[in-house]
Amino acid sequence: MFLAEALAKPTPDTTFHDLRHTFASTALASGVPISEVSKWLGHESITTTVDLYGHLVPEASARAGERALILKGARSLPGQRGNG
């Protein structure tokens, strides 16, 4: 558990921002919805949270990959029947 280790043994150069980023990253990697993390961090807009941490949301990456295949003109997504 990286977060527990970071909290238990912070190095002299560990900042509050480092711990905040570790917390947010760990929460998202554990499946906490990005909207909830955004509230916890006190971001005025979820856009801020998505800009900073969106790459850590696994299902968002999967959806983006699927959309890219569709936009590239793929006939079907892996595991799905084709359109023709």
MARMIVO-690955 format. One record per residue: x negated, y, z negated of N, C-alpha, C, O in turn; residue number from 1. Coordinates in pm, 1 decimal, m for minus. Example, Ala and Ser with C-alpha at 12.3 -4.5 7.8 and 13.67 -1.06 7.14 Angstrom:
BEGIN
<neast:m1319.0 nnorth:m569.0 nup:m780.0 caeast:m1230.0 canorth:m450.0 caup:m780.0 ceast:m1320.0 cnorth:m330.0 cup:m780.0 oeast:m1423.6 onorth:m331.9 oup:m846.5 seq:1>;
<neast:m1285.0 nnorth:m225.0 nup:m708.0 caeast:m1367.0 canorth:m106.0 caup:m714.0 ceast:m1290.0 cnorth:3.0 cup:m787.0 oeast:m1340.9 onorth:113.8 oup:m803.9 seq:2>;
//
This chain:
BEGIN
<neast:m84.2 nnorth:m118.7 nup:0.0 caeast:0.0 canorth:0.0 caup:0.0 ceast:m88.4 cnorth:124.7 cup:0.0 oeast:m142.4 onorth:164.1 oup:m103.4 seq:1>;
<neast:m102.0 nnorth:185.1 nup:115.9 caeast:m188.1 canorth:301.3 caup:127.9 ceast:m139.4 cnorth:417.9 cup:42.8 oeast:m219.6 onorth:485.9 oup:m21.1 seq:2>;
<neast:m8.3 nnorth:441.4 nup:41.7 caeast:45.8 canorth:553.3 caup:m35.2 ceast:15.6 cnorth:538.6 cup:m183.5 oeast:m26.5 onorth:634.5 oup:m248.3 seq:3>;
<neast:36.6 nnorth:419.8 nup:m237.0 caeast:8.7 canorth:396.2 caup:m378.9 ceast:m139.2 cnorth:418.0 cup:m408.9 oeast:m174.8 onorth:476.5 oup:m511.2 seq:4>;
<neast:m225.0 nnorth:370.4 nup:m318.4 caeast:m369.6 canorth:390.3 caup:m337.2 ceast:m406.6 cnorth:538.2 cup:m330.2 oeast:m488.1 onorth:586.6 oup:m408.8 seq:5>;
<neast:m346.4 nnorth:608.8 nup:m235.9 caeast:m375.8 canorth:751.4 caup:m220.7 ceast:m333.2 cnorth:829.5 cup:m344.2 oeast:m401.8 onorth:922.6 oup:m386.4 seq:6>;
<neast:m220.2 nnorth:791.2 nup:m401.5 caeast:m172.4 canorth:860.2 caup:m521.1 ceast:m252.4 cnorth:820.9 cup:m644.8 oeast:m274.3 onorth:902.8 oup:m734.1 seq:7>;
<neast:m296.2 nnorth:694.3 nup:m649.5 caeast:m368.7 canorth:645.7 caup:m766.7 ceast:m513.0 cnorth:695.3 cup:m770.3 oeast:m567.0 onorth:723.0 oup:m877.4 seq:8>;
<neast:m574.9 nnorth:706.3 nup:m653.2 caeast:m715.9 canorth:744.7 caup:m646.8 ceast:m738.8 cnorth:855.4 cup:m543.7 oeast:m809.3 onorth:833.7 oup:m445.2 seq:9>;
<neast:m681.3 nnorth:971.6 nup:m564.4 caeast:m706.8 canorth:1078.0 caup:m466.9 ceast:m852.8 cnorth:1120.4 cup:m471.8 oeast:m912.8 onorth:1127.3 oup:m579.0 seq:10>;
<neast:m908.5 nnorth:1148.2 nup:m356.7 caeast:m1046.7 canorth:1196.1 caup:m351.7 ceast:m1047.4 cnorth:1345.0 cup:m382.6 oeast:m943.3 onorth:1410.3 oup:m374.9 seq:11>;
<neast:m1162.9 nnorth:1398.9 nup:m417.2 caeast:m1168.5 canorth:1542.7 caup:m450.5 ceast:m1119.9 cnorth:1633.1 cup:m338.1 oeast:m1072.2 onorth:1743.7 oup:m363.4 seq:12>;
<neast:m1131.8 nnorth:1586.0 nup:m212.7 caeast:m1088.7 canorth:1670.6 caup:m101.2 ceast:m945.6 cnorth:1641.0 cup:m55.2 oeast:m900.9 onorth:1696.4 oup:45.1 seq:13>;
<neast:m873.0 nnorth:1554.3 nup:m127.3 caeast:m733.0 canorth:1525.1 caup:m94.5 ceast:m648.0 cnorth:1646.6 cup:m129.8 oeast:m653.8 onorth:1697.9 oup:m241.5 seq:14>;
<neast:m569.6 nnorth:1691.1 nup:m33.5 caeast:m484.0 canorth:1807.3 caup:m56.2 ceast:m338.8 cnorth:1763.3 cup:m74.5 oeast:m302.8 onorth:1649.3 oup:m45.0 seq:15>;
<neast:m258.1 nnorth:1854.0 nup:m122.8 caeast:m115.0 canorth:1828.1 caup:m133.3 ceast:m59.3 cnorth:1794.9 cup:3.7 oeast:24.0 onorth:1705.1 oup:16.5 seq:16>;
<neast:m104.2 nnorth:1866.2 nup:106.7 caeast:m57.6 canorth:1842.4 caup:242.5 ceast:m90.4 cnorth:1700.1 cup:287.1 oeast:m8.7 onorth:1636.2 oup:353.5 seq:17>;
<neast:m208.5 nnorth:1649.6 nup:251.7 caeast:m245.9 canorth:1511.4 caup:285.2 ceast:m147.9 cnorth:1412.0 cup:224.3 oeast:m102.9 onorth:1319.0 oup:291.3 seq:18>;
<neast:m115.1 nnorth:1432.1 nup:97.3 caeast:m21.8 canorth:1342.1 caup:29.4 ceast:118.4 cnorth:1352.6 cup:88.8 oeast:188.1 onorth:1252.1 oup:102.8 seq:19>;
<neast:159.2 nnorth:1473.8 nup:123.4 caeast:290.6 canorth:1496.1 caup:184.2 ceast:299.1 cnorth:1425.2 cup:319.0 oeast:399.6 onorth:1361.2 oup:349.5 seq:20>;
<neast:193.2 nnorth:1436.7 nup:399.8 caeast:190.1 canorth:1372.4 caup:531.3 ceast:190.1 cnorth:1220.0 cup:516.4 oeast:257.8 onorth:1150.1 oup:591.7 seq:21>;
<neast:114.3 nnorth:1169.2 nup:419.7 caeast:109.9 canorth:1025.1 caup:394.8 ceast:247.4 cnorth:975.0 cup:352.1 oeast:292.6 onorth:870.0 oup:397.7 seq:22>;
<neast:312.5 nnorth:1049.1 nup:266.0 caeast:446.6 canorth:1012.2 caup:221.0 ceast:543.8 cnorth:1005.0 cup:338.2 oeast:616.0 onorth:906.5 oup:353.9 seq:23>;
<neast:545.3 nnorth:1109.7 nup:420.5 caeast:638.0 canorth:1114.1 caup:533.8 ceast:608.8 cnorth:1001.3 cup:632.5 oeast:700.9 onorth:935.0 oup:680.4 seq:24>;
<neast:483.2 nnorth:980.1 nup:662.3 caeast:443.7 canorth:875.4 caup:756.4 ceast:483.0 cnorth:737.2 cup:705.3 oeast:532.8 onorth:654.5 oup:781.7 seq:25>;
<neast:461.2 nnorth:712.1 nup:577.3 caeast:494.4 canorth:583.0 caup:518.0 ceast:645.5 cnorth:562.3 cup:516.2 oeast:693.4 onorth:452.4 oup:544.0 seq:26>;
<neast:719.9 nnorth:666.2 nup:484.0 caeast:865.9 canorth:655.2 caup:481.9 ceast:919.1 cnorth:620.9 cup:621.1 oeast:1004.4 onorth:533.2 oup:634.9 seq:27>;
<neast:869.9 nnorth:688.5 nup:722.8 caeast:915.7 canorth:662.5 caup:859.0 ceast:875.9 cnorth:522.7 cup:905.4 oeast:955.6 onorth:453.3 oup:968.5 seq:28>;
<neast:754.8 nnorth:481.4 nup:875.0 caeast:709.0 canorth:348.2 caup:913.1 ceast:789.9 cnorth:239.6 cup:843.4 oeast:799.2 onorth:127.1 oup:892.5 seq:29>;
<neast:848.2 nnorth:273.5 nup:728.7 caeast:930.1 canorth:177.9 caup:653.4 ceast:1075.9 cnorth:178.2 cup:698.3 oeast:1157.5 onorth:102.8 oup:645.4 seq:30>;
<neast:1108.4 nnorth:262.4 nup:795.2 caeast:1242.7 canorth:262.8 caup:850.2 ceast:1337.0 cnorth:367.7 cup:795.9 oeast:1455.8 onorth:365.2 oup:828.1 seq:31>;
<neast:1288.1 nnorth:460.4 nup:714.3 caeast:1373.9 canorth:568.3 caup:665.1 ceast:1408.1 cnorth:657.2 cup:785.4 oeast:1318.4 onorth:695.4 oup:860.6 seq:32>;
<neast:1535.7 nnorth:690.4 nup:804.6 caeast:1573.3 canorth:775.1 caup:918.8 ceast:1500.5 cnorth:909.3 cup:915.6 oeast:1481.8 onorth:969.4 oup:809.8 seq:33>;
<neast:1460.1 nnorth:954.4 nup:1034.0 caeast:1384.1 canorth:1078.8 caup:1043.2 ceast:1466.2 cnorth:1197.2 cup:991.5 oeast:1409.6 onorth:1294.0 oup:940.7 seq:34>;
<neast:1598.8 nnorth:1190.3 nup:1004.1 caeast:1682.8 canorth:1299.0 caup:952.0 ceast:1672.0 cnorth:1308.1 cup:799.8 oeast:1674.1 onorth:1417.3 oup:743.1 seq:35>;
<neast:1660.6 nnorth:1192.6 nup:734.3 caeast:1647.1 canorth:1190.5 caup:588.2 ceast:1509.6 cnorth:1243.5 cup:546.3 oeast:1499.0 onorth:1322.3 oup:452.3 seq:36>;
<neast:1405.6 nnorth:1200.1 nup:615.7 caeast:1270.3 canorth:1248.7 caup:584.8 ceast:1264.2 cnorth:1399.7 cup:604.5 oeast:1200.9 onorth:1470.3 oup:526.0 seq:37>;
<neast:1329.2 nnorth:1448.7 nup:708.1 caeast:1332.6 canorth:1592.4 caup:734.3 ceast:1392.6 cnorth:1668.5 cup:616.6 oeast:1342.1 onorth:1773.5 oup:576.7 seq:38>;
<neast:1501.4 nnorth:1613.9 nup:561.4 caeast:1563.9 canorth:1677.0 caup:443.9 ceast:1469.0 cnorth:1674.1 cup:325.0 oeast:1452.1 onorth:1774.5 oup:255.8 seq:39>;
<neast:1407.1 nnorth:1558.4 nup:301.5 caeast:1315.4 canorth:1545.1 caup:187.1 ceast:1200.0 cnorth:1643.7 cup:196.0 oeast:1155.5 onorth:1697.9 oup:94.8 seq:40>;
<neast:1151.4 nnorth:1666.7 nup:318.8 caeast:1038.0 canorth:1757.7 caup:336.1 ceast:1080.5 cnorth:1904.3 cup:332.2 oeast:996.6 onorth:1993.7 oup:321.4 seq:41>;
<neast:1210.9 nnorth:1928.1 nup:340.9 caeast:1260.8 canorth:2065.6 caup:336.5 ceast:1242.7 cnorth:2140.9 cup:466.9 oeast:1240.1 onorth:2264.0 oup:468.0 seq:42>;
<neast:1230.2 nnorth:2067.4 nup:577.6 caeast:1216.5 canorth:2135.1 caup:706.8 ceast:1348.2 cnorth:2203.1 cup:742.3 oeast:1455.6 onorth:2145.3 oup:726.1 seq:43>;
<neast:1338.7 nnorth:2324.5 nup:790.0 caeast:1457.8 canorth:2400.7 caup:827.1 ceast:1530.5 cnorth:2335.6 cup:944.3 oeast:1653.1 onorth:2340.5 oup:953.5 seq:44>;
<neast:1452.9 nnorth:2274.9 nup:1033.3 caeast:1509.6 canorth:2210.9 caup:1151.7 ceast:1448.7 cnorth:2071.5 cup:1167.5 oeast:1330.0 onorth:2051.6 oup:1141.8 seq:45>;
<neast:1530.1 nnorth:1976.1 nup:1209.5 caeast:1479.1 canorth:1840.9 caup:1233.8 ceast:1377.1 cnorth:1842.0 cup:1348.1 oeast:1294.6 onorth:1751.2 oup:1358.8 seq:46>;
<neast:1382.8 nnorth:1944.6 nup:1433.1 caeast:1287.5 canorth:1956.2 caup:1542.9 ceast:1144.1 cnorth:1960.4 cup:1490.0 oeast:1053.8 onorth:1902.1 oup:1550.0 seq:47>;
<neast:1123.7 nnorth:2028.2 nup:1379.8 caeast:990.8 canorth:2034.3 caup:1318.2 ceast:943.5 cnorth:1893.5 cup:1281.1 oeast:829.4 onorth:1856.1 oup:1308.2 seq:48>;
<neast:1031.4 nnorth:1817.5 nup:1219.9 caeast:998.0 canorth:1682.0 caup:1176.7 ceast:970.2 cnorth:1592.6 cup:1297.9 oeast:874.0 onorth:1515.8 oup:1298.3 seq:49>;
<neast:1053.8 nnorth:1602.9 nup:1399.0 caeast:1034.8 canorth:1521.5 caup:1519.6 ceast:903.9 cnorth:1558.3 cup:1588.2 oeast:831.7 onorth:1469.9 oup:1634.5 seq:50>;
<neast:872.6 nnorth:1685.6 nup:1595.4 caeast:747.3 canorth:1727.9 caup:1658.2 ceast:625.4 cnorth:1672.3 cup:1584.8 oeast:526.9 onorth:1633.4 oup:1647.6 seq:51>;
<neast:632.3 nnorth:1668.8 nup:1452.7 caeast:518.2 canorth:1623.6 caup:1373.5 ceast:510.5 cnorth:1472.1 cup:1357.2 oeast:401.6 onorth:1414.8 oup:1355.9 seq:52>;
<neast:626.1 nnorth:1407.7 nup:1345.0 caeast:627.4 canorth:1266.7 caup:1306.6 ceast:704.0 cnorth:1175.5 cup:1402.2 oeast:711.7 onorth:1055.0 oup:1378.4 seq:53>;
<neast:759.6 nnorth:1228.9 nup:1507.4 caeast:842.0 canorth:1150.1 caup:1598.5 ceast:772.5 cnorth:1027.5 cup:1654.6 oeast:836.5 onorth:925.1 oup:1678.7 seq:54>;
<neast:642.3 nnorth:1037.0 nup:1675.5 caeast:567.2 canorth:923.0 caup:1730.0 ceast:561.2 cnorth:805.6 cup:1633.0 oeast:522.2 onorth:695.5 oup:1672.0 seq:55>;
<neast:598.7 nnorth:827.0 nup:1508.7 caeast:594.0 canorth:721.1 caup:1407.9 ceast:725.8 cnorth:645.7 cup:1394.0 oeast:736.1 onorth:552.7 oup:1314.1 seq:56>;
<neast:825.6 nnorth:685.1 nup:1470.6 caeast:955.9 canorth:619.9 caup:1462.3 ceast:959.2 cnorth:510.4 cup:1568.7 oeast:973.1 onorth:539.6 oup:1687.4 seq:57>;
<neast:946.5 nnorth:383.8 nup:1526.1 caeast:931.6 canorth:273.4 caup:1622.5 ceast:1043.8 cnorth:264.2 cup:1725.3 oeast:1016.3 onorth:246.0 oup:1843.9 seq:58>;
<neast:1168.4 nnorth:276.2 nup:1683.3 caeast:1276.7 canorth:261.0 caup:1779.3 ceast:1279.4 cnorth:374.7 cup:1880.3 oeast:1327.1 onorth:356.5 oup:1992.3 seq:59>;
<neast:1229.4 nnorth:490.7 nup:1842.8 caeast:1223.2 canorth:601.9 caup:1937.3 ceast:1124.2 cnorth:569.8 cup:2048.6 oeast:1149.5 onorth:601.2 oup:2164.9 seq:60>;
<neast:1012.9 nnorth:508.3 nup:2014.2 caeast:914.5 canorth:470.5 caup:2114.8 ceast:970.5 cnorth:365.4 cup:2209.5 oeast:948.1 onorth:371.8 oup:2330.4 seq:61>;
<neast:1042.8 nnorth:269.3 nup:2154.9 caeast:1102.9 canorth:164.8 caup:2238.4 ceast:1205.4 cnorth:225.0 cup:2333.4 oeast:1208.9 onorth:190.5 oup:2451.5 seq:62>;
<neast:1289.0 nnorth:315.1 nup:2281.8 caeast:1389.7 canorth:379.1 caup:2367.2 ceast:1323.1 cnorth:462.3 cup:2475.8 oeast:1368.6 onorth:463.1 oup:2590.2 seq:63>;
<neast:1216.4 nnorth:531.7 nup:2441.1 caeast:1146.1 canorth:613.9 caup:2540.1 ceast:1089.4 cnorth:526.3 cup:2650.9 oeast:1095.5 onorth:563.1 oup:2768.2 seq:64>;
<neast:1034.5 nnorth:411.3 nup:2614.8 caeast:981.3 canorth:319.3 caup:2714.9 ceast:1090.0 cnorth:266.8 cup:2806.2 oeast:1069.9 onorth:256.0 oup:2927.2 seq:65>;
<neast:1205.1 nnorth:234.1 nup:2749.5 caeast:1317.5 canorth:186.4 caup:2829.8 ceast:1363.9 cnorth:294.4 cup:2926.7 oeast:1390.5 onorth:266.3 oup:3043.5 seq:66>;
<neast:1373.4 nnorth:416.9 nup:2878.5 caeast:1417.6 canorth:527.1 caup:2964.7 ceast:1316.9 cnorth:550.3 cup:3076.3 oeast:1355.9 onorth:579.8 oup:3189.2 seq:67>;
<neast:1188.4 nnorth:537.5 nup:3046.4 caeast:1085.5 canorth:557.5 caup:3148.8 ceast:1100.8 cnorth:454.3 cup:3259.4 oeast:1087.1 onorth:487.5 oup:3377.2 seq:68>;
<neast:1129.1 nnorth:329.4 nup:3223.0 caeast:1149.9 canorth:225.5 caup:3324.4 ceast:1269.0 cnorth:260.0 cup:3413.4 oeast:1263.1 onorth:244.1 oup:3535.4 seq:69>;
<neast:1375.3 nnorth:306.5 nup:3352.3 caeast:1494.4 canorth:342.4 caup:3429.1 ceast:1464.0 cnorth:459.3 cup:3522.0 oeast:1502.2 onorth:457.5 oup:3639.0 seq:70>;
<neast:1396.0 nnorth:559.9 nup:3470.4 caeast:1364.2 canorth:677.3 caup:3551.0 ceast:1267.7 cnorth:644.9 cup:3664.2 oeast:1271.4 onorth:709.1 oup:3769.2 seq:71>;
<neast:1180.4 nnorth:544.6 nup:3643.4 caeast:1087.6 canorth:503.5 caup:3748.6 ceast:1158.0 cnorth:424.2 cup:3857.7 oeast:1097.9 onorth:392.3 oup:3960.3 seq:72>;
<neast:1284.5 nnorth:392.6 nup:3835.9 caeast:1359.3 canorth:321.7 caup:3937.0 ceast:1358.9 cnorth:171.5 cup:3919.7 oeast:1391.1 onorth:98.0 oup:4013.1 seq:73>;
<neast:1322.7 nnorth:125.0 nup:3801.1 caeast:1325.6 canorth:m19.0 caup:3775.7 ceast:1469.0 cnorth:m67.1 cup:3789.7 oeast:1562.3 onorth:0.9 oup:3747.1 seq:74>;
<neast:1486.7 nnorth:m185.0 nup:3849.5 caeast:1622.0 canorth:m237.7 caup:3869.6 ceast:1684.4 cnorth:m281.7 cup:3738.8 oeast:1806.1 onorth:m272.1 oup:3722.5 seq:75>;
<neast:1603.5 nnorth:m330.1 nup:3644.7 caeast:1657.2 canorth:m373.6 caup:3516.4 ceast:1548.3 cnorth:m366.8 cup:3412.6 oeast:1429.6 onorth:m362.3 oup:3445.0 seq:76>;
<neast:1589.1 nnorth:m366.1 nup:3288.9 caeast:1496.2 canorth:m367.5 caup:3177.7 ceast:1460.2 cnorth:m511.8 cup:3146.7 oeast:1539.5 onorth:m601.6 oup:3175.1 seq:77>;
<neast:1343.2 nnorth:m536.9 nup:3089.2 caeast:1307.7 canorth:m673.3 caup:3052.2 ceast:1417.7 cnorth:m736.7 cup:2967.5 oeast:1466.7 onorth:m676.4 oup:2872.0 seq:78>;
<neast:1455.7 nnorth:m859.5 nup:3004.0 caeast:1558.4 canorth:m929.7 caup:2928.7 ceast:1700.4 cnorth:m900.7 cup:2971.9 oeast:1794.9 onorth:m956.6 oup:2916.3 seq:79>;
<neast:1716.9 nnorth:m813.0 nup:3071.7 caeast:1849.8 canorth:m779.0 caup:3120.5 ceast:1863.5 cnorth:m823.8 cup:3265.9 oeast:1764.0 onorth:m836.5 oup:3337.3 seq:80>;
<neast:1987.5 nnorth:m847.5 nup:3308.9 caeast:2011.5 canorth:m885.2 caup:3447.1 ceast:1997.3 cnorth:m762.3 cup:3536.1 oeast:2029.0 onorth:m650.6 oup:3495.2 seq:81>;
<neast:1950.0 nnorth:m784.0 nup:3656.7 caeast:1930.1 canorth:m674.5 caup:3751.7 ceast:2060.3 cnorth:m618.3 cup:3805.5 oeast:2167.7 onorth:m675.6 oup:3786.8 seq:82>;
<neast:2048.0 nnorth:m504.9 nup:3872.7 caeast:2165.6 canorth:m437.6 caup:3928.9 ceast:2198.1 cnorth:m487.4 cup:4068.7 oeast:2295.9 onorth:m441.4 oup:4127.6 seq:83>;
<neast:2121.4 nnorth:m578.0 nup:4123.3 caeast:2154.8 canorth:m616.6 caup:4258.7 ceast:2078.7 cnorth:m723.7 cup:4315.9 oeast:2102.0 onorth:m761.4 oup:4430.8 seq:84>;
//
